[in-house]
């Protein structure tokens, strides 16, 4: 670059790194070349190439959930952003701080409606809490800082914490003006509301009380505080069905999980006299059904809110525990490693083997499929952080595992994926291989969209015709997951038996890089 | 279904098939189960499962370009639609008629903001010319008919021809009312404008005239009429750089193609005294550059419009040829099959071998990468329809090939893909295998985003740093395309030499199903 002052792209990247952004999940194109040039000269920012934008956004989500601070994506115009929408939807539901930087044609070029021109802001808005298109080169430094600040600004559920900055090429190549670096960034969670704590304390907690938790209530501090409350009052404690992140395991109080189907949730809630929401929304049915209500809270259950998701729910729980005279610590989970099962593999035995062999302080990212079934066994065996599929858009777990591994290079990351969801964003494997991330992928291979089999029969149809069945069926042809992983540089093995699976998992854990196990369940 | 009158889903599917929809590219979820049940009982509609929604939308695009009539997609809420956005962008740019049916939560369930809830209309609007959310079960039959009519309604470029119908689950399961089936559908192209023909005729065509063609000007009838004009007046005839579909080959007049880079386009246009647009837009730069204008038409070139893209450009050309006293037919291309080259493989020799061996009446879908280089050689050797990457969103060619093969089961379809673009939507291979489609995929494997290498250096940077280079580089790890295809049920071979490639192509053409060749170029 033959210029004396930094161009807009350099001031943008400088602002982002000043604001603490350390990783860039990238799939750039021509309109982003000046930003690539700026990244090339910025050792503080790690560029990570993904071969599909849904991997970029899902990885940024996983990173943000583990770090509590945003990664950036670098995507190519409206089409590149479009490919990332589904995992941005999941990230929005998770409340993950995340900054998208989307290249755009030069301002003067947009009206010519060249082939890649699209309504980028229109595509971004449904998944973003903050959208801005830069208009001049000298605003890029400030715009970038504002984007990080926006991603960290607490907002009420379900606004999310995704900031999308659209950067026209002429703003990137024009003369920049650095943003002042002494600006401060917001705290991610708003202070809890003393009045809400007092109100819940006044109402009183007892064995008929259920604490339903999400957000930062599910950090170690929050779970410990909830454990104190349970010990003091006899209340029950559950996570939502698909919380963004749960820190759990031996040494921490036990915490259950709300089930999935509406009739199961109603069963759990029947008899609950007081439901206390801590960073969670009141339970609603995941889908609508003809015979089920949307709102699953019984009419005679009193609903209190201790904290919204964007508030410091962990702090609120601790204050409530203090108010109610709870002791310093309640009972905690004692580590129990299950015996290794033998014989034919099943979702249950996969859970047991994972719980038997997983290293302490691991991370688990689950998608659709059987992964979630391992929650209870894992909670009894090892400390871990669990990242759930928050928004129901499958294809999230693999990319999230990549992002979590980038955020926490010293921790083993499990990606527990259904075969249907794994196929959506199978390109995450390549990035795991390139970056040599310690991601152990388990594909629960049942060769069908199992949930749809169940849901279809819930319509009352017991005879599934051939044409309908073809839409739930992932066989014909069978997907060879070991070959698919190998084609992208990830070694792996197929396991039909418990013995095979345990041996494969042993090899995976002994490796320093990624590994995939096709678990025949 | 225990009901006497058909439910909304049945009336929806009935309307779609009455309106001529024959293929459903599907990746349904729970909210679409009633529509799956209706499809199960409708032999006139062929359901085709795709393992990622970008394959659904790209295949619907390829189908629509070949048939001139819409296929439908069936996608799962906002997230499923989001995954299809990039190829809908391409389809919009192609003007392809296409109907999206997107499941939504029941109307009463939407306000509860369950995890998959999203602004579906907001996601759809940037890529759709028509968006409707059904509100009652008894409107679904009419809504579906209106969607097909909207997809066929001629609209000015760049509005596109994509209709998106959002179907709440309660509308699908509630009692339906069939739409009257005696309604008529619009013609896809508006009649040409006699005044435009007269105006171009009065201006006169000569050797300084360039006809720039897209839309239905590039059908066989349009190309023949342009050939008559060229023979009569000496004018030149070119397609746009990325036309939706070109019917070309021996027996038809020769037609060139506008190049890609702005300086190349300016070179072609220098000395053009009159530019006649026939279904095409005036040439603009694909991207903005600091040293290039956006509008590439020389200041002293007169620009006339014979037809807009949504008008019958082929008819306008024929009328113009008649007006100018052109003969019945101009010179046509004589078939010349190139000699089979030998030695190391290159993009050029791949073009020659394809041209030497491709069967007559084939279809070619190209994406990024070297495929487009085969246009001239193929034009000299076999009749074919060529489907270009219209919107610049890579990952289109494979899905489009699937759709073209569904539309034209008797024709061989080539998917000519760069390795970068092929990776985006590699799941098209699975659908090609399940449906046993005659799709011959050639992956031009150069292990880099080659265009970005070029574009980056156009910035004036000759020293590409390691971090920038890592973002253009598809090696580390190398992708094994033969293994990736095999993992999804598609046989294939790697070819390092011309001899290997010709042998592999021979095997591919002898097969009744899909085949993939990794061409080392």
Boltz contact constraints between the chains, C-beta under 6 A:
constraints:
  - contact:
      token1: [A, 26]
      token2: [B, 471]
      max_distance: 6.0
  - contact:
      token1: [A, 28]
      token2: [B, 471]
      max_distance: 6.0
  - contact:
      token1: [A, 30]
      token2: [B, 287]
      max_distance: 6.0
  - contact:
      token1: [A, 30]
      token2: [B, 455]
      max_distance: 6.0
  - contact:
      token1: [A, 33]
      token2: [B, 455]
      max_distance: 6.0
  - contact:
      token1: [A, 33]
      token2: [B, 456]
      max_distance: 6.0
  - contact:
      token1: [A, 33]
      token2: [B, 459]
      max_distance: 6.0
  - contact:
      token1: [A, 36]
      token2: [B, 468]
      max_distance: 6.0
  - contact:
      token1: [A, 36]
      token2: [B, 471]
      max_distance: 6.0
  - contact:
      token1: [A, 40]
      token2: [B, 465]
      max_distance: 6.0
  - contact:
      token1: [A, 40]
      token2: [B, 467]
      max_distance: 6.0
  - contact:
      token1: [A, 40]
      token2: [B, 468]
      max_distance: 6.0
  - contact:
      token1: [A, 47]
      token2: [B, 467]
      max_distance: 6.0
  - contact:
      token1: [A, 47]
      token2: [B, 471]
      max_distance: 6.0
  - contact:
      token1: [A, 49]
      token2: [B, 471]
      max_distance: 6.0
  - contact:
      token1: [A, 51]
      token2: [B, 423]
      max_distance: 6.0
  - contact:
      token1: [A, 52]
      token2: [B, 424]
      max_distance: 6.0
  - contact:
      token1: [A, 79]
      token2: [B, 86]
      max_distance: 6.0
  - contact:
      token1: [A, 79]
      token2: [B, 89]
      max_distance: 6.0
  - contact:
      token1: [A, 79]
      token2: [B, 393]
      max_distance: 6.0
  - contact:
      token1: [A, 82]
      token2: [B, 85]
      max_distance: 6.0
  - contact:
      token1: [A, 82]
      token2: [B, 86]
      max_distance: 6.0
  - contact:
      token1: [A, 83]
      token2: [B, 86]
      max_distance: 6.0
  - contact:
      token1: [A, 85]
      token2: [B, 82]
      max_distance: 6.0
  - contact:
      token1: [A, 86]
      token2: [B, 79]
      max_distance: 6.0
  - contact:
      token1: [A, 86]
      token2: [B, 82]
      max_distance: 6.0
  - contact:
      token1: [A, 86]
      token2: [B, 83]
      max_distance: 6.0
  - contact:
      token1: [A, 89]
      token2: [B, 79]
      max_distance: 6.0
  - contact:
      token1: [A, 89]
      token2: [B, 118]
      max_distance: 6.0
  - contact:
      token1: [A, 93]
      token2: [B, 115]
      max_distance: 6.0
  - contact:
      token1: [A, 105]
      token2: [B, 288]
      max_distance: 6.0
  - contact:
      token1: [A, 106]
      token2: [B, 288]
      max_distance: 6.0
  - contact:
      token1: [A, 109]
      token2: [B, 288]
      max_distance: 6.0
  - contact:
      token1: [A, 109]
      token2: [B, 294]
      max_distance: 6.0
  - contact:
      token1: [A, 112]
      token2: [B, 284]
      max_distance: 6.0
  - contact:
      token1: [A, 112]
      token2: [B, 294]
      max_distance: 6.0
  - contact:
      token1: [A, 113]
      token2: [B, 158]
      max_distance: 6.0
  - contact:
      token1: [A, 114]
      token2: [B, 284]
      max_distance: 6.0
  - contact:
      token1: [A, 114]
      token2: [B, 286]
      max_distance: 6.0
  - contact:
      token1: [A, 115]
      token2: [B, 93]
      max_distance: 6.0
  - contact:
      token1: [A, 115]
      token2: [B, 391]
      max_distance: 6.0
  - contact:
      token1: [A, 115]
      token2: [B, 392]
      max_distance: 6.0
  - contact:
      token1: [A, 116]
      token2: [B, 392]
      max_distance: 6.0
  - contact:
      token1: [A, 118]
      token2: [B, 89]
      max_distance: 6.0
  - contact:
      token1: [A, 118]
      token2: [B, 126]
      max_distance: 6.0
  - contact:
      token1: [A, 119]
      token2: [B, 126]
      max_distance: 6.0
  - contact:
      token1: [A, 122]
      token2: [B, 126]
      max_distance: 6.0
  - contact:
      token1: [A, 123]
      token2: [B, 126]
      max_distance: 6.0
  - contact:
      token1: [A, 126]
      token2: [B, 118]
      max_distance: 6.0
  - contact:
      token1: [A, 126]
      token2: [B, 119]
      max_distance: 6.0
  - contact:
      token1: [A, 126]
      token2: [B, 122]
      max_distance: 6.0
  - contact:
      token1: [A, 126]
      token2: [B, 123]
      max_distance: 6.0
  - contact:
      token1: [A, 158]
      token2: [B, 113]
      max_distance: 6.0
  - contact:
      token1: [A, 169]
      token2: [B, 288]
      max_distance: 6.0
  - contact:
      token1: [A, 284]
      token2: [B, 112]
      max_distance: 6.0
  - contact:
      token1: [A, 284]
      token2: [B, 114]
      max_distance: 6.0
  - contact:
      token1: [A, 286]
      token2: [B, 114]
      max_distance: 6.0
  - contact:
      token1: [A, 287]
      token2: [B, 30]
      max_distance: 6.0
  - contact:
      token1: [A, 288]
      token2: [B, 105]
      max_distance: 6.0
  - contact:
      token1: [A, 288]
      token2: [B, 106]
      max_distance: 6.0
  - contact:
      token1: [A, 288]
      token2: [B, 109]
      max_distance: 6.0
  - contact:
      token1: [A, 288]
      token2: [B, 169]
      max_distance: 6.0
  - contact:
      token1: [A, 294]
      token2: [B, 109]
      max_distance: 6.0
  - contact:
      token1: [A, 294]
      token2: [B, 112]
      max_distance: 6.0
  - contact:
      token1: [A, 391]
      token2: [B, 115]
      max_distance: 6.0
  - contact:
      token1: [A, 392]
      token2: [B, 115]
      max_distance: 6.0
  - contact:
      token1: [A, 392]
      token2: [B, 116]
      max_distance: 6.0
  - contact:
      token1: [A, 393]
      token2: [B, 79]
      max_distance: 6.0
  - contact:
      token1: [A, 423]
      token2: [B, 51]
      max_distance: 6.0
  - contact:
      token1: [A, 423]
      token2: [B, 427]
      max_distance: 6.0
  - contact:
      token1: [A, 424]
      token2: [B, 52]
      max_distance: 6.0
  - contact:
      token1: [A, 427]
      token2: [B, 423]
      max_distance: 6.0
  - contact:
      token1: [A, 433]
      token2: [B, 477]
      max_distance: 6.0
  - contact:
      token1: [A, 434]
      token2: [B, 476]
      max_distance: 6.0
  - contact:
      token1: [A, 455]
      token2: [B, 30]
      max_distance: 6.0
  - contact:
      token1: [A, 455]
      token2: [B, 33]
      max_distance: 6.0
  - contact:
      token1: [A, 456]
      token2: [B, 33]
      max_distance: 6.0
  - contact:
      token1: [A, 459]
      token2: [B, 33]
      max_distance: 6.0
  - contact:
      token1: [A, 465]
      token2: [B, 40]
      max_distance: 6.0
  - contact:
      token1: [A, 467]
      token2: [B, 40]
      max_distance: 6.0
  - contact:
      token1: [A, 467]
      token2: [B, 47]
      max_distance: 6.0
  - contact:
      token1: [A, 468]
      token2: [B, 36]
      max_distance: 6.0
  - contact:
      token1: [A, 468]
      token2: [B, 40]
      max_distance: 6.0
  - contact:
      token1: [A, 471]
      token2: [B, 26]
      max_distance: 6.0
  - contact:
      token1: [A, 471]
      token2: [B, 28]
      max_distance: 6.0
  - contact:
      token1: [A, 471]
      token2: [B, 36]
      max_distance: 6.0
  - contact:
      token1: [A, 471]
      token2: [B, 47]
      max_distance: 6.0
  - contact:
      token1: [A, 471]
      token2: [B, 49]
      max_distance: 6.0
  - contact:
      token1: [A, 476]
      token2: [B, 434]
      max_distance: 6.0
  - contact:
      token1: [A, 477]
      token2: [B, 433]
      max_distance: 6.0
  - contact:
      token1: [A, 477]
      token2: [B, 489]
      max_distance: 6.0
  - contact:
      token1: [A, 480]
      token2: [B, 487]
      max_distance: 6.0
  - contact:
      token1: [A, 483]
      token2: [B, 483]
      max_distance: 6.0
  - contact:
      token1: [A, 483]
      token2: [B, 486]
      max_distance: 6.0
  - contact:
      token1: [A, 483]
      token2: [B, 487]
      max_distance: 6.0
  - contact:
      token1: [A, 484]
      token2: [B, 487]
      max_distance: 6.0
  - contact:
      token1: [A, 486]
      token2: [B, 483]
      max_distance: 6.0
  - contact:
      token1: [A, 487]
      token2: [B, 480]
      max_distance: 6.0
  - contact:
      token1: [A, 487]
      token2: [B, 483]
      max_distance: 6.0
  - contact:
      token1: [A, 487]
      token2: [B, 484]
      max_distance: 6.0
  - contact:
      token1: [A, 489]
      token2: [B, 477]
      max_distance: 6.0
